[in-house]
Amino acid sequence: MNTTSTFPYLSSTTNGMAQTASFYGIIALIGFALLALRKPLQQAFNIILSRFIHLVLVSMNPVRHAEDASSLPTCVYEFPNGQGDHAKFFHGRQNSEAWEKQHGSIYRLWSGASPEVVITRAHHVQVVFKDSSTHTKAINNNSGWFMGEILGQCVGLISGEQWKRVRAVVEVPFRHSTANRYVSAIQKRTKDCLQELWDTKELSRGALRPADDLKLLPFLITADIIYGPLTPELESELRALAPQRESLFQWVLKGGLPRFAVSAYLPWTKANCDLAAFEQQWRTFNEKAHKSAIERGILEAPIVDFFQARADGKLSEREMLHTLDEMLFANLDVTIGAVGWNVVFLAADRTIRERLLAEIESSDARDGYILSSTTLLAACVNESARLRPLAAFSVPQSIPTPRVVGGYVFPAGTNFIIDSYALNVRNPYWGEDGDCYRPDRFLERQKGGSTESRYNYWRFGFGPRQCMGKYVADLVVRELLVQLVKGYELGLMAKESAEGSDEWERNPAVWIDHPSLQIRCVKKTQ
């Protein structure tokens, strides 16, 4: 089917998408120039400006139904950020359900001025992501200029030949065959982390805040993999960089002026001053870590290979530093979300804890057990990830060819995102108990073959562009759960025990879904 010739408005859609940036730049300047107005006038003007921009953006990006030519349901644009990134991430879980109820199973939102089509059904996911290896990631994640300055050239946000070139270098330490070598190091770092919490936090008093207390565990394990064992001075320096980088990313999430390229000409802003300071410190730290690895003879450390690839022209400095940032800082919130919710779900379910302990104690080889994907342990990790996806909506990526999805005709270059709560939780595929924690569902589905749930479950993505750290992430979570279940009595505090999982408190200041509650974690007597 020649979609473009059958639906001639597709050519105007593509042209309209190209015109959006210049139009929006003019509107942005007008909008920010009027921020000096008093607040009531600001609010009134914002509503008027938002509605005007919405009409223009919809006309520039027409999407219609193949049969009745009706327009694609679309969230109303709100100046200056649209629905991204605050509405998508900080309030994503609530908006996931609210937007689907309002607009249906396929609709559009705005990330800045960029349209993103939300899909909520597995058969739509299959149509869109069947050729995911040829998709193009949205520039700067559609999050604007400041995002590009922090992570724009990282392996997770680039596409095409550039992605292939960078990925060939940086994925080596994280391949499945390579990740298996890290089990003993992960075990040691996890044991050391729990001892540190015993010495410095409330673990010695039988209490644990999973997301807060365990925050640096996956971060330091990843650092061990990239740099080799760091000196105490370098590890201390790296730890100190984490809160700075966390603070820096808040400018991305807030949106506003840092979203726009005009910010590049405003070096005196707080956001740009913070960025310049971090970039210098991050570059200096990696140079010192590389030099330290060479001097101490840790030549197998990936940082040595990365610097050599830079010298050989296989990586630019910006690609290397942004990818290292992605590996460590960008994935810090992601991995700790997975760690935190796994611990909370286990603390809430005595039956699963007892079964898991029996499985752990009956396993013959510890390393083989941690590496296996057919255990109750692995099922617990998958079930927690299903119920608490790392983000309500996936990273936007565009299709290479026109196609019809849900009856609507989309041109090549359309960005799609997956509603992870719709797919992972509300999806009828998961049964009437889809909102309940039941790890056995993954053990049951293993009998049906690995492809049965492929498009009904979103976690690491699809195809070759899946998160390259997924094997290490699973090992980190599995090892932590083993040490906690073997060594501690877990349980919820009285308040959380009386509530359902939907009422468990999450951290509202973090864009990834993190639990914000304390659990009972009492060391077992030998």
Secondary structure, 3 states (H helix, E strand, C coil): CCHHHHCCHHHHHHHHHHHHHHHHHHHHHHHHHHHHCCHHHHHHHHHHHHHHHHHHHHHHCCCEECCCCCECCECCCCCCCECCCHHHHHCHHHHHHHHHHHHCCEEEEEECCEEEEEECCHHHHHHHHCCHHHCEECHHHHCCHHHHHHHCCCCCCCCHHHHHHHHHHHCHHHCHHHHHHHHHHHHHHHHHHHHHHHHHCCHHHCEECHHHHCCHHHHHHHHHHHHCCCCHHHHHHHHHHHHHHHHHHHHHHHCCHHHCHHHHHCCCCHHHHHHHHHHHHHHHHHHHHHHHHHHCCCCCCHHHHHHHHHHCCCCCHHHHHHHHHHHHHHHHHHHHHHHHHHHHHHHHCHHHHHHHHHHHHHCCCHHHHHHCCCCHHHHHHHHHHHHCCCCCECCCEECCCCEEECCEEECCCCEEEEEHHHHHCCCHHHCCCCCCCCCHHHHHHHCCCCCCCHHHCCCCCCHHHCCCCHHHHHHHHHHHHHHHHHHEEEEECHHHHCCCHHHCCECCCCCCCCECCCEEEEECCC
